[in-house]
């Protein structure tokens, strides 16, 4: 299978989730036969986007762009969400947030969900001073 890359730019708007999931469907050709893995990939994408909109871009105007890049490789999918957010130490935050079973107030639940699903998860500054939320999932 040849590596496939797909790109999408969206505004900082939580209501864009359905459109993003529709766009994401093109990466599932040929279909990933394990439906649980595909659902987990969709969850990573939407949880990541939601975190960027609600936290990293919280104080930015709706017109602020978020770039999505999805790469389908032979045995895994890589999701990159580029944003203009503030510095954020994902490793530190993951240690501070209660585990999912103990987290009743929903604060940080999305981050814990992504951490539990992804095979790799990080948030790093890029050479152009944007940040990249990176998630990888094997199938």
Biotite code that builds the C-alpha atoms (Angstrom):
import biotite.structure as struc

atoms = struc.array([
    struc.Atom([0.000, 0.000, 0.000], chain_id="A", res_id=1, res_name="UNK", atom_name="CA", element="C"),
    struc.Atom([1.260, 3.454, -0.890], chain_id="A", res_id=2, res_name="UNK", atom_name="CA", element="C"),
    struc.Atom([1.465, 6.095, 1.842], chain_id="A", res_id=3, res_name="UNK", atom_name="CA", element="C"),
    struc.Atom([-1.449, 8.543, 1.594], chain_id="A", res_id=4, res_name="UNK", atom_name="CA", element="C"),
    struc.Atom([-1.535, 12.065, 3.029], chain_id="A", res_id=5, res_name="UNK", atom_name="CA", element="C"),
    struc.Atom([-4.559, 14.300, 3.421], chain_id="A", res_id=6, res_name="UNK", atom_name="CA", element="C"),
    struc.Atom([-4.738, 17.934, 4.499], chain_id="A", res_id=7, res_name="UNK", atom_name="CA", element="C"),
    struc.Atom([-7.546, 20.141, 5.757], chain_id="A", res_id=8, res_name="UNK", atom_name="CA", element="C"),
    struc.Atom([-7.650, 23.628, 7.244], chain_id="A", res_id=9, res_name="UNK", atom_name="CA", element="C"),
    struc.Atom([-10.556, 24.530, 9.514], chain_id="A", res_id=10, res_name="UNK", atom_name="CA", element="C"),
    struc.Atom([-11.493, 27.512, 11.673], chain_id="A", res_id=11, res_name="UNK", atom_name="CA", element="C"),
    struc.Atom([-11.342, 27.422, 15.463], chain_id="A", res_id=12, res_name="UNK", atom_name="CA", element="C"),
    struc.Atom([-14.941, 26.224, 15.726], chain_id="A", res_id=13, res_name="UNK", atom_name="CA", element="C"),
    struc.Atom([-16.150, 23.227, 17.715], chain_id="A", res_id=14, res_name="UNK", atom_name="CA", element="C"),
    struc.Atom([-19.115, 22.886, 15.350], chain_id="A", res_id=15, res_name="UNK", atom_name="CA", element="C"),
    struc.Atom([-16.779, 21.745, 12.549], chain_id="A", res_id=16, res_name="UNK", atom_name="CA", element="C"),
    struc.Atom([-16.452, 18.193, 13.965], chain_id="A", res_id=17, res_name="UNK", atom_name="CA", element="C"),
    struc.Atom([-18.973, 16.535, 11.615], chain_id="A", res_id=18, res_name="UNK", atom_name="CA", element="C"),
    struc.Atom([-17.266, 18.051, 8.566], chain_id="A", res_id=19, res_name="UNK", atom_name="CA", element="C"),
    struc.Atom([-13.862, 16.908, 9.838], chain_id="A", res_id=20, res_name="UNK", atom_name="CA", element="C"),
    struc.Atom([-15.099, 13.337, 10.350], chain_id="A", res_id=21, res_name="UNK", atom_name="CA", element="C"),
    struc.Atom([-16.557, 13.311, 6.844], chain_id="A", res_id=22, res_name="UNK", atom_name="CA", element="C"),
    struc.Atom([-13.206, 14.485, 5.441], chain_id="A", res_id=23, res_name="UNK", atom_name="CA", element="C"),
    struc.Atom([-11.414, 11.831, 7.536], chain_id="A", res_id=24, res_name="UNK", atom_name="CA", element="C"),
    struc.Atom([-13.399, 9.018, 5.857], chain_id="A", res_id=25, res_name="UNK", atom_name="CA", element="C"),
    struc.Atom([-11.185, 9.271, 2.757], chain_id="A", res_id=26, res_name="UNK", atom_name="CA", element="C"),
    struc.Atom([-8.230, 7.922, 4.739], chain_id="A", res_id=27, res_name="UNK", atom_name="CA", element="C"),
    struc.Atom([-10.165, 4.682, 5.340], chain_id="A", res_id=28, res_name="UNK", atom_name="CA", element="C"),
    struc.Atom([-9.734, 3.411, 1.770], chain_id="A", res_id=29, res_name="UNK", atom_name="CA", element="C"),
    struc.Atom([-9.165, 0.537, 1.595], chain_id="A", res_id=30, res_name="UNK", atom_name="CA", element="C"),
    struc.Atom([-11.128, 0.102, 4.831], chain_id="A", res_id=31, res_name="UNK", atom_name="CA", element="C"),
    struc.Atom([-9.406, -0.810, 8.051], chain_id="A", res_id=32, res_name="UNK", atom_name="CA", element="C"),
    struc.Atom([-11.138, -4.089, 8.816], chain_id="A", res_id=33, res_name="UNK", atom_name="CA", element="C"),
    struc.Atom([-10.911, -3.753, 12.565], chain_id="A", res_id=34, res_name="UNK", atom_name="CA", element="C"),
    struc.Atom([-13.827, -1.409, 13.290], chain_id="A", res_id=35, res_name="UNK", atom_name="CA", element="C"),
    struc.Atom([-12.600, -0.763, 16.826], chain_id="A", res_id=36, res_name="UNK", atom_name="CA", element="C"),
    struc.Atom([-9.277, 0.562, 15.503], chain_id="A", res_id=37, res_name="UNK", atom_name="CA", element="C"),
    struc.Atom([-11.105, 2.809, 13.013], chain_id="A", res_id=38, res_name="UNK", atom_name="CA", element="C"),
    struc.Atom([-13.368, 4.129, 15.775], chain_id="A", res_id=39, res_name="UNK", atom_name="CA", element="C"),
    struc.Atom([-10.271, 4.808, 17.909], chain_id="A", res_id=40, res_name="UNK", atom_name="CA", element="C"),
    struc.Atom([-8.666, 6.761, 15.049], chain_id="A", res_id=41, res_name="UNK", atom_name="CA", element="C"),
    struc.Atom([-11.836, 8.855, 14.684], chain_id="A", res_id=42, res_name="UNK", atom_name="CA", element="C"),
    struc.Atom([-11.866, 9.434, 18.442], chain_id="A", res_id=43, res_name="UNK", atom_name="CA", element="C"),
    struc.Atom([-8.238, 10.578, 18.424], chain_id="A", res_id=44, res_name="UNK", atom_name="CA", element="C"),
    struc.Atom([-8.956, 13.065, 15.659], chain_id="A", res_id=45, res_name="UNK", atom_name="CA", element="C"),
    struc.Atom([-12.043, 14.575, 17.291], chain_id="A", res_id=46, res_name="UNK", atom_name="CA", element="C"),
    struc.Atom([-10.633, 14.590, 20.838], chain_id="A", res_id=47, res_name="UNK", atom_name="CA", element="C"),
    struc.Atom([-7.476, 16.249, 19.508], chain_id="A", res_id=48, res_name="UNK", atom_name="CA", element="C"),
    struc.Atom([-9.410, 18.864, 17.558], chain_id="A", res_id=49, res_name="UNK", atom_name="CA", element="C"),
    struc.Atom([-11.681, 19.539, 20.534], chain_id="A", res_id=50, res_name="UNK", atom_name="CA", element="C"),
    struc.Atom([-8.684, 20.036, 22.821], chain_id="A", res_id=51, res_name="UNK", atom_name="CA", element="C"),
    struc.Atom([-7.104, 22.493, 20.386], chain_id="A", res_id=52, res_name="UNK", atom_name="CA", element="C"),
    struc.Atom([-10.339, 24.497, 20.008], chain_id="A", res_id=53, res_name="UNK", atom_name="CA", element="C"),
    struc.Atom([-11.276, 24.499, 23.699], chain_id="A", res_id=54, res_name="UNK", atom_name="CA", element="C"),
    struc.Atom([-7.819, 24.936, 25.210], chain_id="A", res_id=55, res_name="UNK", atom_name="CA", element="C"),
    struc.Atom([-4.991, 25.938, 22.850], chain_id="A", res_id=56, res_name="UNK", atom_name="CA", element="C"),
    struc.Atom([-7.169, 28.352, 20.839], chain_id="A", res_id=57, res_name="UNK", atom_name="CA", element="C"),
    struc.Atom([-9.517, 29.283, 23.688], chain_id="A", res_id=58, res_name="UNK", atom_name="CA", element="C"),
    struc.Atom([-8.711, 32.989, 23.534], chain_id="A", res_id=59, res_name="UNK", atom_name="CA", element="C"),
    struc.Atom([-8.174, 33.222, 19.761], chain_id="A", res_id=60, res_name="UNK", atom_name="CA", element="C"),
    struc.Atom([-10.754, 34.365, 17.203], chain_id="A", res_id=61, res_name="UNK", atom_name="CA", element="C"),
    struc.Atom([-12.871, 31.786, 15.369], chain_id="A", res_id=62, res_name="UNK", atom_name="CA", element="C"),
    struc.Atom([-11.049, 32.700, 12.127], chain_id="A", res_id=63, res_name="UNK", atom_name="CA", element="C"),
    struc.Atom([-7.782, 31.342, 13.540], chain_id="A", res_id=64, res_name="UNK", atom_name="CA", element="C"),
    struc.Atom([-6.878, 28.385, 11.327], chain_id="A", res_id=65, res_name="UNK", atom_name="CA", element="C"),
    struc.Atom([-6.179, 24.861, 12.498], chain_id="A", res_id=66, res_name="UNK", atom_name="CA", element="C"),
    struc.Atom([-4.363, 22.626, 10.017], chain_id="A", res_id=67, res_name="UNK", atom_name="CA", element="C"),
    struc.Atom([-5.026, 18.901, 9.985], chain_id="A", res_id=68, res_name="UNK", atom_name="CA", element="C"),
    struc.Atom([-2.677, 16.426, 8.355], chain_id="A", res_id=69, res_name="UNK", atom_name="CA", element="C"),
    struc.Atom([-3.433, 12.709, 8.306], chain_id="A", res_id=70, res_name="UNK", atom_name="CA", element="C"),
    struc.Atom([-1.035, 10.117, 6.956], chain_id="A", res_id=71, res_name="UNK", atom_name="CA", element="C"),
    struc.Atom([-2.015, 6.511, 6.336], chain_id="A", res_id=72, res_name="UNK", atom_name="CA", element="C"),
    struc.Atom([0.952, 4.194, 6.264], chain_id="A", res_id=73, res_name="UNK", atom_name="CA", element="C"),
    struc.Atom([1.128, 0.446, 5.784], chain_id="A", res_id=74, res_name="UNK", atom_name="CA", element="C"),
    struc.Atom([0.400, -0.401, 9.411], chain_id="A", res_id=75, res_name="UNK", atom_name="CA", element="C"),
    struc.Atom([-0.556, 2.831, 11.172], chain_id="A", res_id=76, res_name="UNK", atom_name="CA", element="C"),
    struc.Atom([-2.238, 6.211, 10.895], chain_id="A", res_id=77, res_name="UNK", atom_name="CA", element="C"),
    struc.Atom([-0.564, 9.459, 11.935], chain_id="A", res_id=78, res_name="UNK", atom_name="CA", element="C"),
    struc.Atom([-2.663, 12.479, 12.870], chain_id="A", res_id=79, res_name="UNK", atom_name="CA", element="C"),
    struc.Atom([-1.090, 15.917, 13.162], chain_id="A", res_id=80, res_name="UNK", atom_name="CA", element="C"),
    struc.Atom([-3.059, 18.941, 14.294], chain_id="A", res_id=81, res_name="UNK", atom_name="CA", element="C"),
    struc.Atom([-1.165, 22.209, 13.877], chain_id="A", res_id=82, res_name="UNK", atom_name="CA", element="C"),
    struc.Atom([-2.252, 25.157, 15.967], chain_id="A", res_id=83, res_name="UNK", atom_name="CA", element="C"),
    struc.Atom([-1.213, 28.569, 17.213], chain_id="A", res_id=84, res_name="UNK", atom_name="CA", element="C"),
    struc.Atom([-1.745, 27.728, 20.863], chain_id="A", res_id=85, res_name="UNK", atom_name="CA", element="C"),
    struc.Atom([0.377, 28.400, 23.889], chain_id="A", res_id=86, res_name="UNK", atom_name="CA", element="C"),
    struc.Atom([3.145, 26.172, 25.244], chain_id="A", res_id=87, res_name="UNK", atom_name="CA", element="C"),
    struc.Atom([1.755, 23.108, 26.968], chain_id="A", res_id=88, res_name="UNK", atom_name="CA", element="C"),
    struc.Atom([3.627, 20.297, 28.685], chain_id="A", res_id=89, res_name="UNK", atom_name="CA", element="C"),
    struc.Atom([1.531, 17.271, 27.753], chain_id="A", res_id=90, res_name="UNK", atom_name="CA", element="C"),
    struc.Atom([3.608, 14.823, 29.828], chain_id="A", res_id=91, res_name="UNK", atom_name="CA", element="C"),
    struc.Atom([3.243, 16.945, 32.961], chain_id="A", res_id=92, res_name="UNK", atom_name="CA", element="C"),
    struc.Atom([-0.487, 17.425, 32.409], chain_id="A", res_id=93, res_name="UNK", atom_name="CA", element="C"),
    struc.Atom([-1.040, 13.685, 31.938], chain_id="A", res_id=94, res_name="UNK", atom_name="CA", element="C"),
    struc.Atom([0.578, 13.075, 35.334], chain_id="A", res_id=95, res_name="UNK", atom_name="CA", element="C"),
    struc.Atom([-1.578, 15.761, 36.994], chain_id="A", res_id=96, res_name="UNK", atom_name="CA", element="C"),
    struc.Atom([-4.969, 14.683, 35.615], chain_id="A", res_id=97, res_name="UNK", atom_name="CA", element="C"),
    struc.Atom([-6.808, 11.947, 37.532], chain_id="A", res_id=98, res_name="UNK", atom_name="CA", element="C"),
    struc.Atom([-7.288, 8.618, 35.783], chain_id="A", res_id=99, res_name="UNK", atom_name="CA", element="C"),
    struc.Atom([-10.463, 8.287, 33.703], chain_id="A", res_id=100, res_name="UNK", atom_name="CA", element="C"),
    struc.Atom([-12.300, 6.229, 36.317], chain_id="A", res_id=101, res_name="UNK", atom_name="CA", element="C"),
    struc.Atom([-11.605, 8.866, 38.987], chain_id="A", res_id=102, res_name="UNK", atom_name="CA", element="C"),
    struc.Atom([-12.151, 11.923, 36.774], chain_id="A", res_id=103, res_name="UNK", atom_name="CA", element="C"),
    struc.Atom([-15.772, 12.934, 37.282], chain_id="A", res_id=104, res_name="UNK", atom_name="CA", element="C"),
    struc.Atom([-15.421, 16.640, 36.462], chain_id="A", res_id=105, res_name="UNK", atom_name="CA", element="C"),
    struc.Atom([-14.400, 15.996, 32.832], chain_id="A", res_id=106, res_name="UNK", atom_name="CA", element="C"),
    struc.Atom([-11.369, 18.312, 33.102], chain_id="A", res_id=107, res_name="UNK", atom_name="CA", element="C"),
    struc.Atom([-8.610, 16.627, 31.145], chain_id="A", res_id=108, res_name="UNK", atom_name="CA", element="C"),
    struc.Atom([-10.675, 13.579, 30.213], chain_id="A", res_id=109, res_name="UNK", atom_name="CA", element="C"),
    struc.Atom([-10.038, 14.121, 26.485], chain_id="A", res_id=110, res_name="UNK", atom_name="CA", element="C"),
    struc.Atom([-6.298, 14.124, 27.056], chain_id="A", res_id=111, res_name="UNK", atom_name="CA", element="C"),
    struc.Atom([-6.514, 10.904, 29.071], chain_id="A", res_id=112, res_name="UNK", atom_name="CA", element="C"),
    struc.Atom([-8.709, 9.327, 26.383], chain_id="A", res_id=113, res_name="UNK", atom_name="CA", element="C"),
    struc.Atom([-6.165, 10.215, 23.686], chain_id="A", res_id=114, res_name="UNK", atom_name="CA", element="C"),
    struc.Atom([-3.327, 8.883, 25.841], chain_id="A", res_id=115, res_name="UNK", atom_name="CA", element="C"),
    struc.Atom([-5.141, 5.590, 26.423], chain_id="A", res_id=116, res_name="UNK", atom_name="CA", element="C"),
    struc.Atom([-5.918, 5.078, 22.705], chain_id="A", res_id=117, res_name="UNK", atom_name="CA", element="C"),
    struc.Atom([-2.832, 6.409, 20.903], chain_id="A", res_id=118, res_name="UNK", atom_name="CA", element="C"),
    struc.Atom([0.336, 4.399, 20.448], chain_id="A", res_id=119, res_name="UNK", atom_name="CA", element="C"),
    struc.Atom([2.219, 7.701, 20.414], chain_id="A", res_id=120, res_name="UNK", atom_name="CA", element="C"),
    struc.Atom([1.067, 11.115, 21.638], chain_id="A", res_id=121, res_name="UNK", atom_name="CA", element="C"),
    struc.Atom([2.985, 14.375, 21.893], chain_id="A", res_id=122, res_name="UNK", atom_name="CA", element="C"),
    struc.Atom([2.598, 18.151, 21.583], chain_id="A", res_id=123, res_name="UNK", atom_name="CA", element="C"),
    struc.Atom([5.659, 19.999, 20.343], chain_id="A", res_id=124, res_name="UNK", atom_name="CA", element="C"),
    struc.Atom([6.641, 23.395, 19.016], chain_id="A", res_id=125, res_name="UNK", atom_name="CA", element="C"),
    struc.Atom([7.504, 23.478, 15.311], chain_id="A", res_id=126, res_name="UNK", atom_name="CA", element="C"),
    struc.Atom([10.203, 25.529, 13.540], chain_id="A", res_id=127, res_name="UNK", atom_name="CA", element="C"),
    struc.Atom([7.513, 28.020, 12.411], chain_id="A", res_id=128, res_name="UNK", atom_name="CA", element="C"),
    struc.Atom([6.417, 28.532, 16.074], chain_id="A", res_id=129, res_name="UNK", atom_name="CA", element="C"),
    struc.Atom([3.153, 26.652, 15.644], chain_id="A", res_id=130, res_name="UNK", atom_name="CA", element="C"),
    struc.Atom([2.463, 23.668, 17.845], chain_id="A", res_id=131, res_name="UNK", atom_name="CA", element="C"),
    struc.Atom([1.715, 20.159, 16.631], chain_id="A", res_id=132, res_name="UNK", atom_name="CA", element="C"),
    struc.Atom([-0.459, 17.663, 18.458], chain_id="A", res_id=133, res_name="UNK", atom_name="CA", element="C"),
    struc.Atom([0.786, 14.336, 17.106], chain_id="A", res_id=134, res_name="UNK", atom_name="CA", element="C"),
    struc.Atom([-1.037, 11.028, 17.514], chain_id="A", res_id=135, res_name="UNK", atom_name="CA", element="C"),
    struc.Atom([-0.229, 7.678, 15.975], chain_id="A", res_id=136, res_name="UNK", atom_name="CA", element="C"),
    struc.Atom([-2.322, 4.503, 15.966], chain_id="A", res_id=137, res_name="UNK", atom_name="CA", element="C"),
    struc.Atom([-1.245, 1.057, 14.720], chain_id="A", res_id=138, res_name="UNK", atom_name="CA", element="C"),
    struc.Atom([-3.715, -1.265, 13.046], chain_id="A", res_id=139, res_name="UNK", atom_name="CA", element="C"),
])
